[in-house]
Amino acid sequence: MASPTRESVLDERHRQLGCNLDGEMWNSMVMPWDYHTDPYVEIAVMRTWAGLYDVSGLYVKHVKGPDAEAVVDHLVTCDCTALKPGQAALGCELNDQGHIVDDIMISRDGPDHFRLTHGEGATPENLDASAEGRDVTIEDDNDTHILSLQGPRSLAILDAEADVNLADLKYFHHTPAKLFGKSVIIGRGGYSGELGYEIYCHAADALEIWDSILDSGEDEGVMPCSWNALDISRVEAGLLFFPFDMPEGDTTPWEINYGWSVSDKGDYRGKDAVMASKGKERFKQAGISVDHTEAMEVGDTIYKDGKEVGRVNSPTFSQHLVQSIALVHLAHEAADLGTALEVEHGGKRYPATVVRTPFYDPMRLRTNGLK
């Protein structure tokens, strides 16, 4: 059964910014794909000062009760028992065959309370199955809205208006706070490759917080940013997006360089299968730079010496880097840095090269606030 259509209370602002809200839906919500401003300008402003995004399209679920830790630890590949309240982690969800069926952010809000933020994968059914017979309650949170403030000036903008010291908040940590007098949870992270923060707020407060960030951050150069800008910046940052970067349907964490998310502890779904698949990767996650002035297309075929060796998953043209780039899957023999390739696009083949990812800030210094 299809999920009911969802709306962001910020849709009024998106329309005022030039978005018709008639584009593709994600997570049963029409996203603000574009504003009247150029997405490349939005990215330049975000990477120089700050950009504000509405990422309320993410689903939020709460798992509460004495068995909450055991349920969430069974759901995902990372070791959730190691999370302390105020900490978060990214994890993969697997099916019984050890294949990725969703990626998810796990935030521990208390000893017996986990907050799950996820996309359009198999989390609902997997969570229900993991919770069967356990002493937990699962709550769909249709109230919370998520604002993402990204960029070098994000800390200065929020720290001036929050009642907590955000300068001490570590990456992938979160804290309850008052922001502009409203009760929120602020987490450090994002999807841009920059220093950034995500603000979880009540729907009733979202408009006021959005407006207040833009008003108070005007001197810091903040700008509203669209989802097209967010997608370009996440590709620049080499950040994967389920299911677009796992299109095979039976992708394993090892094949997309997600081995860091796979724990050898616990008894999560698909553990035996995923452990058995280690070392049997069919392809490698990689990045390429293409000698062309336009973005490639999803599904474009990649060749090496005339032989098909891969597929384009997430392409974009980066005006910031002045490059056509793409996140791709490549055969092992074609994935070494510097390997010369060709991409077939629009009936022609264009030279390409395997390059290091992230394309932007390869040491992730800016994400960690070190540059």
Secondary structure, 3 states (H helix, E strand, C coil): CCCCCECCCCHHHHHHCCCCCCCCEECCEECCCCCCCCHHHHHHHHHHCEEEEECCCCEEEEEECCCHHHHHHHHCCCCHHHCCCCEEEEEEEECCCCCEEEEEEEEEEECCEEEEEECCCCHHHHHHHHHCCCCCEEEECCCCEEEEEECCCHHHHHHCCECCCHHHCCCCEEEEEEECCEEEEEEECCCCCCCEEEEEECHHHHHHHHHHHHHHCHHHCEEECCHHHHHHHHHHCCCCCCCCCCCCCCCCHHHHCCHHHCCCCCCCCCHHHHHHHCCCCCCEEEEEEECCCCCCCCCCEEEECCEEEEEEEEEEEECCCCEEEEEEEECHHHCCCCCEEEEEECCEEEEEEEECCCCCCCCCCCCCCCC
